[in-house]
Amino acid sequence: MASPDWSNLPKDHTLSKFADELPSVLQDADYNEMYGVELSPPAEDKPAPHTTLIILQKFLRANLNDVPKARQQLLDALKWRKSYNPLASKDEVFDASKFATLGYVTTIKGVKDTPSEEDVAVFNIYGAAAKDPKKTFGDTDAFVRWRVALMELTIERLGLGEADKVIPDYGQGPDPYQAIQVHDYLSVSFFRQPAEVKASSSKIIDMFQKYVHPPFLRVSTSLHRHRYYPETVSYKYFVNVPLVMQWMMGTMKLLMSKDSIQKMTWLTYGSQLHNYVGDDVPREYGGNSAPLARKAQTPSYGDLEKAASGGVMAAGEPAGEA
């Protein structure tokens, strides 16, 4: 079973072994920030800080407790964060006319089958770009940067810097520090995609690797082994997926791990979502919560762009009345 207290981890515990590798990882990366947490190795007389162990445990779980693989993935992620500086994306101002209604970060109370009373949830509204996908995806670098900002805001809401719970060892229970993702495909065409959409999708897939990303529903064999963001998402809901696409589920299940299949749900209608996550979702998803544009957090679009975004506010603020 997982240790209930990390202050007395045995030396032969996998997490202790990984923590012992941390000094060399930080030296090789020349960088020590992950998910907004400054990583600190253990000292001679005390273990690594709890928040550091939280991050290490996520990488261990993503690699099925394989320390060498977890070490390499952590090193790669640290090097990427040093060069790309994803934290800064949270403070950048993005073009509201391209991205304002495409993504939201919020919380949902009373989600079924999770260990938390309130869960962080990120909504990806791909139908918002359906009318003019070239406008949204035409500048691939801008779209990718916006997508990273949305991911960083999601992780910020997880509160890893103040985490005080223990993440169980791999296979011993759920990670309480993960978000739920909702992918809404209302009005999205699955058969005719502009070149700009394909270019942005390919770059995102390369960055997140096995991360499920629109608009092609390229599904991974594992939910956990995101390239730079492992163990940040617990469950994915795909809503408003046309009936004609449902046949893909059977085919993809043959290529996916059992663990992944158990953490994905496809719904033909968005109004069905409340049956799975509870009533604390907006009306269009069958719940009774306020619209996302009023309650959710978004990347920053700047004061001058509020009108263009239909009332969406800057990062850190809930969106205003549309």
N, C-alpha and C positions, 0 to 999 in steps of 0.2 A: 504494500500500500504506500501511498505518497506520505512523505514526512509532514506531520502537522506543524512543525516548527523548524524553520531553516537555520535558526541560530545554533543548532547542534547537529548539523549535517555530518554524517560519518565521512571520513576521508575517502572511502571507497565508493561513495555515492556518485552517480554519473554527473550530477550537478556540481559536486565538489571538484571532480576531475576537470570539468569544463571551465570552472572558475579559475583553476590553476593555470589554464591555457591563456587566460585573458591578458596578462602582461605582454606576452609575445604578440598576441593579436593586435593590441592597441599600438604596440611599437611598429608592427608591419603596416598598419593602416595609417598611422600618424593622425589619428582622429579617434574621439571617444564618445561621440553622441549617437544614440540610437533611439528613435521614437521620442525624442525630446528628453531623454534620460542620459545623464553623464555617467558612463560606465567606470566603475572603480574596482580594481582587483582586490582580493583578500589580503589582509595584513598578516603578520606572523601570529598575532594573538587574537585575531577575530576574522570572521568570514567577510565576504564581499557584502556591500549594502543590499538590503532587501530589494530595492528597485533594480539594482544591477542583476540580481538573481532572477527577477521577473523576466527580464529581457533574455537572459541566457536560457531560461527554461523554455521560452517560446521557440528559440532556435533549436533546442534539443527535441522538443515535441515535433517540430516540423521535419526533423530528420530521423525520427523513430529512435531517438536516444543514441544515435551514432555520433560520438564526439568529433572525430575528424571531419565528417561532413558538416556538422553544425559549425565547427570552427571556420571552415572554408566559406560557408554561406555568410556568416557574420563578418568575416574579413571583406568579402565582396561588397556587402551592404554598407559597411563603414566607408570603404573607398568611394563608393558611389555617392554617399551622402556628403562626403568631403568635397567632391568635385561638382555635384549638382546643387548642393545647398537647398534641399527641399523645405527646410524650416522657413526660409525666407519667402517661400511662395505664399504663405499665409498672410503676409503683409503686402503682397503685390496687388495692384489694381488691374482687373481684367475687363474686357470689353463686354458690357452688359448685353449689347445687341446680339452677341454671339452665344453667350454662356449663361445668362441670368436665370433661366428657368430649367436648366439642364441637370442640376444636382443640388441636393439639400442634405444637411446633417441635422438630426433631431434625436429625441429620446422617445421610447415607447414603454409605457408601464404595463405590467401584467402579461408579458409575453409568455406563452406556454413553453414548457420544456427548456427553460433556461434557469441558471442558478441565481439570477439577479432580479430584484424587484423592478428595476428600470434598466432598459437596454438602450445602448446607442444604436441608431439606425441611420444608414445613408441611403437615400433614394436617388436613383439614376433615371431621369425622365428622358429617354431617348426620342420619344415622339416630339419633344420640343424642338428638335433639330430636323424633323422629317420634312417640313415645308421647304427648307433651304439648307440642305446638308453641306453644300459647298461653302456656305458662309461660316458655318460652325467649324468644319473640319479642314477648311482650305489652308489655314496656317497651322501646319502639323505641330510645330514646336510650341505655339501658343496653346493649342488644345491640350497637349501633353502636360504643359506646365500647370494649366488650370486643373487638370485631372489629379495631378500630384497635390495641389493645394487642397482639393476636396478630401483626398486621402489623409493628409496631414491634419486637417481639422477634425476628421473622424477620430484619429488616434489621440489627438489632444483631449477629446471628450472622454476617452477611456480613463484618463487620469493616472497614467502609469507612473508619473513622477511622485504621486502620493499613494501608490499601491501599498496596502498592508495585508492583503490576503495572500495565501500560498497557492500557486498553480500546481495542481497534482502532476505527478510524473506521467509520462506518456502511457495511455491506456488505462489510467486510474481515475478518470473523472474529467469534467469539463473545465475549460479555462474561463474564469469569470471576467477576464479582461479582453473581450472580443466584441466586435460589432456585428449587426445584422445588415445584410444588403438586400435592397429591393430594386430589381431591374424592370422598369416599365416600358413595354414595347408598343404601346398604343399608337397606331397610325404609322408604324415603321414598316417599310417594305423590306422583305428578306431576300428578294430575288434580283433587285436592280440597285446596285450600290455604285455611286460615283467613285472615281479614282481617288479623290481626296479622302473619302471615308475609309477606303482600304488602306491608304498610306498611314492615316492616324491610328487605325486599328492595329496595324502591324507594329508600329512603334510602341504602342501601349503594351501589346502582348510581349514584345521583346523586353520591355522594362519590368513588367510584372511577371513575365514568363508564363507560368501556368495559370495565371489569373483569368477568370472568365470575364470577357469584355465584349461589348457590342461592336458593330451590329450584326456580327456573323454567328453569335452563339458558339464560339469556339470553346468547347468545354474541356476542362482539365481532367486528368486522371486522379488528381488530388486537390483538395481545397486548401491544403496547408502550405504547399511548397511554393508560395509566391517568392519571386526572386529577391525582392528587396523589402517585402512586407509580410513575412511569414507569420502565421498564427494571429492575424488581426481580424479575421472574419470567421464567425461561427456557423452562419447559415445564410443561404441565398434563396430568394424568392424571385421567380421570373413570372411577371404578370402581364396580362393582355397579349399572350402569345397566341397567334391564330391557330385555329383547329388544324389547318393544313400543315402546320409545322409539328403537330404532336407526334407524328410518326417518327420524327427524329429522335425522340426520347428513347424509344426502344433500341434504336441503332447505337446511340451514344452510351447507353447503359452497358453495352457489351465491351466498351473500351474504358469504362470507368471503374475505379475501386469501389468496393462495397461501402466504405466509409464516406466517399463523396456522394454516392447515390442517396445515402441516408441524410445528407445535409443539403439537399436541393429539392425545391418544389416548383413545379411548373403549373401555372393557372391560366385558364383561357380568359377569365374576366378579372379585372382588378378588384371588383367589389367582393370577390371571394377571400381577399387577403385577411380580413378580420377574423375569419374562421380559424386561422392558423396563428395569428399573433395577438389577437384580442381586439377590443373596441377602441383602443387609444391610437387609432389611425384616422386620417381624414375621411370625409364622407365618400369620396370616390373609391376608397378601398373598403367600404362597408362599415366604417367606424363612426365615431362621433367627435373626433378631435378637430381642431382648427385646421384650415388648409395649410399646406407646407409653406406657401408664400407668406403666411402670417407668423408662423411659429418657429420655423427652422433657421438654421445657420447656413451661410453660404460663403464662398470666397468673396473677396472684396470687389465691388464694382464702382466705388467712388460716389461721392455726393452728387456730382453732375450727371450721373447715369441712372439715378433712381427712377426717374420718369420712364426711361427706356426699358427698365427692368420690371415695370409693373409694380413698383413698391418694394423691391428687394433691397435690403440694406447691406451694409458692409460686413465683412467677417467679424464674428464676435457678437453680432446683434441679431435678434430674431427679425425676420422680415416684417415690414409694416403692412398695414391694411392696403390691399391692392385697390 
